[in-house]
Amino acid sequence: MLPRAIARRDMDHGRTMSQSRDSEKGSITSGGGSRLPMEDPVLRVVPMPADSNPHGDVFGGWIMSQVDIAGGILASRRANGRVATVAVTSFVFKEPVFVGDLISIYGKVVRTGRTSITIDMSVYAERNRLKVEVVKVTEATLVFVATDEHRRPRDLPQLVT
Ligand SMILES: CC(C)(COP(=O)(O)OP(=O)(O)OC[C@H]1O[C@@H](n2cnc3c(N)ncnc32)[C@H](O)[C@@H]1OP(=O)(O)O)[C@@H](O)C(=O)NCCC(=O)NCCS
């Protein structure tokens, strides 16, 4: 659950972010004037009442778990096998998420090491299905490690071009 003070601060920051969204490249406009990225999301999901906090907004831990799942999908694709989340280096809740929002989670591998994969994730909510409003709600950076059958780090496979 997000403390109110943090949620308010991030909502203020989110308004600043939303002004720059209009200049994002490679995105499509929706009814509300904000944009979804052009690429396919890794995951789309709708939060249910059971995912909300006592105030009725969606619980931050639910969003974190969805982002971890989506990041894990991308990481295991790059690792060609099992991965483990080793670190969440950044996680910013810019706007609240509401029950019934259509959540789209996007991700991009931004760095690879010998065994690790760093992924930048962004989360958008589509609200008001009849007059769609798109809001960027979360940004996060997660690090995954390719692991072997003994759960120890394993070298990433070379990319075939
Ligand atoms: C993931 C795990 C196998 C890594 O084992 P380890 O002995 O710590 O591995 P290493 O120290 O060799 O680090 C492996 C890679 O992770 C990176 N790494 C380790 N800790 C990191 C951190 N805090 N932040 C960013 N990267 C980190 C290392 O830089 C290294 O990257 P590289 O090989 O690309 O250079 C082990 O930490 C683990 O099992 N953790 C629990 C995973 C888990 O259960 N996740 C779910 C959450 S409950």
The ligand as an SDF file (V2000), in Angstrom:
LIG
                    3D

 48 50  0  0  0  0  0  0  0  0999 V2000
   20.3910  -14.3540   -8.4640 C   0  0  0  0  0  0  0  0  0  0  0  0
   21.4920  -15.1380   -7.7550 C   0  0  0  0  0  0  0  0  0  0  0  0
   21.5220  -16.5780   -8.3120 C   0  0  0  0  0  0  0  0  0  0  0  0
   22.8160  -14.4720   -8.0970 C   0  0  0  0  0  0  0  0  0  0  0  0
   23.8110  -15.1560   -7.4100 O   0  0  0  0  0  0  0  0  0  0  0  0
   25.1320  -14.3660   -6.9260 P   0  0  0  0  0  0  0  0  0  0  0  0
   26.0530  -15.3310   -6.3010 O   0  0  0  0  0  0  0  0  0  0  0  0
   24.7050  -13.1740   -6.1530 O   0  0  0  0  0  0  0  0  0  0  0  0
   25.7330  -13.9530   -8.3340 O   0  0  0  0  0  0  0  0  0  0  0  0
   26.8940  -12.9480   -8.6890 P   0  0  0  0  0  0  0  0  0  0  0  0
   27.4190  -12.1910   -7.5240 O   0  0  0  0  0  0  0  0  0  0  0  0
   27.8420  -13.7290   -9.5170 O   0  0  0  0  0  0  0  0  0  0  0  0
   26.1340  -11.8830   -9.6220 O   0  0  0  0  0  0  0  0  0  0  0  0
   25.5090  -12.3290  -10.8180 C   0  0  0  0  0  0  0  0  0  0  0  0
   25.1610  -11.1070  -11.6350 C   0  0  0  0  0  0  0  0  0  0  0  0
   24.1970  -10.3510  -10.9350 O   0  0  0  0  0  0  0  0  0  0  0  0
   24.6360   -9.0240  -10.7850 C   0  0  0  0  0  0  0  0  0  0  0  0
   24.1660   -8.5420   -9.5080 N   0  0  0  0  0  0  0  0  0  0  0  0
   24.2920   -9.1270   -8.3050 C   0  0  0  0  0  0  0  0  0  0  0  0
   23.7420   -8.3840   -7.3450 N   0  0  0  0  0  0  0  0  0  0  0  0
   23.2530   -7.2910   -7.9720 C   0  0  0  0  0  0  0  0  0  0  0  0
   22.5800   -6.1500   -7.5210 C   0  0  0  0  0  0  0  0  0  0  0  0
   22.2890   -5.9510   -6.2280 N   0  0  0  0  0  0  0  0  0  0  0  0
   22.2190   -5.2160   -8.4280 N   0  0  0  0  0  0  0  0  0  0  0  0
   22.4950   -5.3830   -9.7280 C   0  0  0  0  0  0  0  0  0  0  0  0
   23.1310   -6.4670  -10.2420 N   0  0  0  0  0  0  0  0  0  0  0  0
   23.5230   -7.3940   -9.3470 C   0  0  0  0  0  0  0  0  0  0  0  0
   26.1600   -9.1120  -10.8250 C   0  0  0  0  0  0  0  0  0  0  0  0
   26.7120   -7.8580  -11.2110 O   0  0  0  0  0  0  0  0  0  0  0  0
   26.3510  -10.1790  -11.8660 C   0  0  0  0  0  0  0  0  0  0  0  0
   26.1800   -9.6310  -13.1560 O   0  0  0  0  0  0  0  0  0  0  0  0
   27.1480  -10.0340  -14.4270 P   0  0  0  0  0  0  0  0  0  0  0  0
   27.3930  -11.5150  -14.3770 O   0  0  0  0  0  0  0  0  0  0  0  0
   26.3540   -9.6680  -15.6390 O   0  0  0  0  0  0  0  0  0  0  0  0
   28.3880   -9.2450  -14.2590 O   0  0  0  0  0  0  0  0  0  0  0  0
   21.3150  -15.1780   -6.2020 C   0  0  0  0  0  0  0  0  0  0  0  0
   21.5970  -13.8660   -5.6890 O   0  0  0  0  0  0  0  0  0  0  0  0
   19.9020  -15.5710   -5.8210 C   0  0  0  0  0  0  0  0  0  0  0  0
   19.5400  -16.7400   -5.9160 O   0  0  0  0  0  0  0  0  0  0  0  0
   19.0910  -14.6140   -5.3750 N   0  0  0  0  0  0  0  0  0  0  0  0
   17.6890  -14.8600   -5.0880 C   0  0  0  0  0  0  0  0  0  0  0  0
   16.8690  -14.7080   -6.3760 C   0  0  0  0  0  0  0  0  0  0  0  0
   15.3850  -14.7810   -6.1020 C   0  0  0  0  0  0  0  0  0  0  0  0
   14.9390  -15.6930   -5.4240 O   0  0  0  0  0  0  0  0  0  0  0  0
   14.6460  -13.8220   -6.6560 N   0  0  0  0  0  0  0  0  0  0  0  0
   13.2370  -13.7360   -6.4360 C   0  0  0  0  0  0  0  0  0  0  0  0
   12.9280  -12.7580   -5.3810 C   0  0  0  0  0  0  0  0  0  0  0  0
   12.2630  -13.5250   -3.9560 S   0  0  0  0  0  0  0  0  0  0  0  0
  1  2  1  0
  2  3  1  0
  2  4  1  0
  2 36  1  0
  4  5  1  0
  5  6  1  0
  6  7  2  0
  6  8  1  0
  6  9  1  0
  9 10  1  0
 10 11  2  0
 10 12  1  0
 10 13  1  0
 13 14  1  0
 14 15  1  0
 15 16  1  0
 15 30  1  0
 16 17  1  0
 17 18  1  0
 17 28  1  0
 18 19  1  0
 18 27  1  0
 19 20  2  0
 20 21  1  0
 21 22  1  0
 21 27  2  0
 22 23  1  0
 22 24  2  0
 24 25  1  0
 25 26  2  0
 26 27  1  0
 28 29  1  0
 28 30  1  0
 30 31  1  0
 31 32  1  0
 32 33  2  0
 32 34  1  0
 32 35  1  0
 36 37  1  0
 36 38  1  0
 38 39  2  0
 38 40  1  0
 40 41  1  0
 41 42  1  0
 42 43  1  0
 43 44  2  0
 43 45  1  0
 45 46  1  0
 46 47  1  0
 47 48  1  0
M  END
$$$$
